[in-house]
């Protein structure tokens, strides 16, 4: 397009030479359009031309001071790193990518959850429910169940559950009110024997009145 402008100027100069009263002079004012077109052109790398002017190519912008298209743009932001090419970041850990991970914030390395109520919202540290521990895996942070039986003080058997544990007692024993210790169950209250019943810790024993003997089933009297 600038070549066309120059040709137009030459034609205008020729016309002025042959027009009556032109006296062969070319007025300096005629050159302003040409100089204006030159000013709109940008120089340097990453310059794209369109129409009668030029501008920075997509992904680049003018660097302050130099006026050249040398400043790259990263649409996703570079976080703690810096932009080295369109949508390419250089990160503090030496890695490169379309963005960089943000440094740990006030909520710690596991990030934040948003806690909201009628008064507004605030960021709080992300924690696991009671009975779970936070474990970092290849797929991110996960909450895994804690095996409380490793440290629980059950008198009988300890059974781990999701988020907790329960104590269980053996045959003839029952769980006390404290949910940890075991106490004897008085089986004789259920009258399992035909004649007499004697309770013992964890068990019981049947016996018969005089003139009878205990049956082979250990409960009846003959």
C-alpha positions as CSV (number, residue, x, y, z in Angstrom):
1,X,0.0,0.0,0.0
2,X,2.8,2.6,0.7
3,X,4.0,2.0,-2.9
4,X,0.6,3.0,-4.2
5,X,0.7,6.2,-2.1
6,X,4.1,7.1,-3.6
7,X,2.7,6.6,-7.1
8,X,-0.2,8.9,-6.3
9,X,2.2,11.5,-5.0
10,X,4.2,11.2,-8.2
11,X,1.1,11.6,-10.3
12,X,0.1,14.6,-8.2
13,X,3.5,16.2,-8.9
14,X,3.2,15.5,-12.6
15,X,-0.3,17.1,-12.7
16,X,1.0,20.2,-10.9
17,X,3.7,20.5,-13.6
18,X,1.2,20.7,-16.4
19,X,-1.6,22.5,-14.8
20,X,-1.8,26.3,-15.7
21,X,-0.2,28.3,-12.8
22,X,1.4,25.1,-11.4
23,X,4.8,26.6,-12.2
24,X,6.3,23.1,-11.7
25,X,6.4,23.3,-7.9
26,X,5.5,20.4,-5.6
27,X,4.1,21.5,-2.2
28,X,5.7,20.0,0.9
29,X,2.2,19.5,2.4
30,X,1.5,16.8,-0.1
31,X,3.9,14.4,1.7
32,X,2.0,14.2,4.9
33,X,-0.1,11.2,4.0
34,X,3.0,9.2,3.1
35,X,4.8,10.1,6.4
36,X,1.5,9.2,8.4
37,X,1.5,5.8,6.7
38,X,5.1,5.1,7.7
39,X,4.4,6.1,11.3
40,X,1.7,3.4,11.6
41,X,4.2,0.7,10.6
42,X,5.8,-1.1,13.5
43,X,9.3,-2.6,13.3
44,X,10.9,-5.5,15.1
45,X,10.0,-9.2,15.6
46,X,6.5,-10.6,15.9
47,X,4.9,-7.8,13.7
48,X,1.9,-8.7,11.5
49,X,0.7,-6.5,8.6
50,X,-3.0,-5.9,7.9
51,X,-4.7,-3.3,5.8
52,X,-2.7,0.0,5.7
53,X,-0.9,-0.5,9.0
54,X,0.8,-3.1,11.2
55,X,0.5,-4.4,14.7
56,X,1.8,-7.0,17.1
57,X,1.1,-10.6,16.1
58,X,-1.4,-12.5,18.4
59,X,0.3,-13.5,21.6
60,X,2.6,-10.5,21.6
61,X,2.4,-6.9,22.8
62,X,4.6,-3.8,22.7
63,X,7.4,-3.8,25.2
64,X,7.5,-0.5,27.1
65,X,10.4,1.8,26.0
66,X,11.5,-0.1,22.9
67,X,8.1,0.1,21.1
68,X,8.8,-3.3,19.6
69,X,6.6,-6.4,19.7
70,X,8.8,-8.4,22.1
71,X,6.5,-8.9,25.2
72,X,4.7,-12.3,25.2
73,X,1.2,-12.8,26.6
74,X,0.2,-15.8,28.8
75,X,-3.6,-16.0,28.9
76,X,-3.7,-18.3,32.0
77,X,-1.2,-16.2,34.0
78,X,2.1,-17.6,35.3
79,X,1.5,-17.5,39.0
80,X,4.9,-17.6,40.7
81,X,6.7,-17.8,37.3
82,X,7.0,-15.5,34.3
83,X,5.9,-15.5,30.7
84,X,8.6,-16.4,28.2
85,X,6.5,-17.0,25.0
86,X,2.8,-17.0,24.1
87,X,1.1,-19.2,26.7
88,X,4.4,-20.6,27.9
89,X,5.6,-20.0,31.5
90,X,8.9,-20.6,33.1
91,X,8.3,-21.8,36.7
92,X,10.5,-21.4,39.8
93,X,11.0,-25.2,39.9
94,X,12.6,-25.1,36.4
95,X,9.5,-26.6,34.7
96,X,7.7,-25.0,31.8
97,X,4.0,-25.0,31.1
98,X,0.9,-22.9,30.2
99,X,0.8,-21.8,33.9
100,X,2.7,-22.3,37.2
101,X,1.3,-23.6,40.5
102,X,0.7,-21.0,43.1
103,X,2.9,-21.0,46.2
104,X,1.2,-22.3,49.4
105,X,-1.1,-19.7,50.8
106,X,-2.3,-18.9,54.3
107,X,-4.2,-22.2,54.5
108,X,-1.1,-24.3,54.1
109,X,0.0,-26.8,51.5
110,X,-3.4,-28.6,51.3
111,X,-5.2,-25.4,50.1
112,X,-8.4,-23.8,51.3
113,X,-12.1,-24.5,51.6
114,X,-14.7,-21.8,51.6
115,X,-16.7,-21.6,54.8
116,X,-19.8,-19.5,54.3
117,X,-22.6,-18.3,56.7
118,X,-25.0,-15.5,56.8
119,X,-22.2,-13.1,57.7
120,X,-20.2,-13.8,54.5
121,X,-17.5,-16.3,53.5
122,X,-13.9,-16.9,54.6
123,X,-11.2,-19.3,53.5
124,X,-10.4,-22.0,56.1
125,X,-7.7,-24.7,56.0
126,X,-8.8,-27.9,54.3
127,X,-8.9,-30.7,56.9
128,X,-10.1,-34.3,57.0
129,X,-13.0,-35.5,59.1
130,X,-12.3,-37.0,62.6
131,X,-10.9,-40.4,62.4
132,X,-9.2,-39.8,59.0
133,X,-5.7,-38.6,58.1
134,X,-4.6,-36.5,55.2
135,X,-2.3,-38.4,52.7
136,X,-0.7,-37.0,49.6
137,X,-1.0,-39.3,46.6
138,X,-0.1,-39.1,42.9
139,X,-3.8,-38.1,42.3
140,X,-3.8,-35.3,44.9
141,X,-4.7,-35.1,48.6
142,X,-6.8,-37.9,50.0
143,X,-8.3,-38.6,53.4
144,X,-7.6,-42.1,54.6
145,X,-9.1,-43.9,57.6
146,X,-7.0,-44.1,60.7
147,X,-6.7,-47.6,62.2
148,X,-7.5,-46.7,65.8
149,X,-7.0,-50.4,66.9
150,X,-3.2,-49.8,66.7
151,X,-3.5,-47.6,69.8
152,X,-7.0,-48.3,71.2
153,X,-7.3,-49.8,74.7
154,X,-9.9,-52.5,74.2
155,X,-10.0,-55.2,76.9
156,X,-11.4,-57.7,74.4
157,X,-11.3,-57.6,70.6
158,X,-10.9,-54.2,68.7
159,X,-12.7,-53.8,65.4
160,X,-11.6,-50.9,63.2
161,X,-14.5,-49.0,61.5
162,X,-14.6,-46.2,59.0
163,X,-13.8,-43.1,61.1
164,X,-13.6,-45.0,64.4
165,X,-13.5,-48.3,66.2
166,X,-15.5,-50.6,68.4
167,X,-14.6,-53.0,71.2
168,X,-16.0,-56.5,71.3
169,X,-16.0,-59.1,74.1
170,X,-15.7,-62.9,73.9
171,X,-18.4,-65.5,74.7
172,X,-19.9,-65.1,78.1
173,X,-18.6,-61.5,78.4
174,X,-20.3,-58.2,77.7
175,X,-19.1,-54.7,77.0
176,X,-19.1,-52.4,80.0
177,X,-20.6,-48.9,80.0
178,X,-17.2,-47.4,79.2
179,X,-17.3,-49.2,75.8
180,X,-13.8,-50.4,76.3
181,X,-13.7,-53.0,79.1
182,X,-15.5,-56.3,79.4
183,X,-17.6,-57.7,82.2
184,X,-19.0,-61.2,82.9
185,X,-22.4,-62.0,81.7
186,X,-24.5,-64.0,84.3
187,X,-25.8,-66.7,82.0
188,X,-27.8,-68.2,84.9
189,X,-30.3,-65.3,84.6
190,X,-31.6,-67.0,81.4
191,X,-32.2,-70.2,83.4
192,X,-30.3,-72.5,81.0
193,X,-30.2,-75.4,83.6
194,X,-33.1,-77.7,84.5
195,X,-32.2,-77.7,88.3
196,X,-29.3,-75.6,89.5
197,X,-27.0,-73.1,87.7
198,X,-23.7,-71.7,89.0
199,X,-22.3,-68.7,87.2
200,X,-18.6,-68.4,86.5
201,X,-16.4,-65.8,84.7
202,X,-17.2,-66.2,81.0
203,X,-19.3,-69.3,81.5
204,X,-21.7,-71.3,83.8
205,X,-22.2,-74.8,85.1
206,X,-25.4,-76.9,85.7
207,X,-26.0,-79.3,88.6
208,X,-28.9,-81.5,89.8
209,X,-30.7,-82.0,93.1
210,X,-30.0,-85.2,95.2
211,X,-31.3,-88.3,93.5
212,X,-30.7,-87.0,90.0
213,X,-27.6,-87.0,87.8
214,X,-26.7,-84.6,85.0
215,X,-27.6,-85.7,81.5
216,X,-25.0,-85.9,78.7
217,X,-26.2,-82.6,77.3
218,X,-24.8,-80.9,80.5
219,X,-28.1,-79.1,81.1
220,X,-30.9,-81.7,81.9
221,X,-31.3,-83.8,85.0
222,X,-32.1,-87.6,84.9
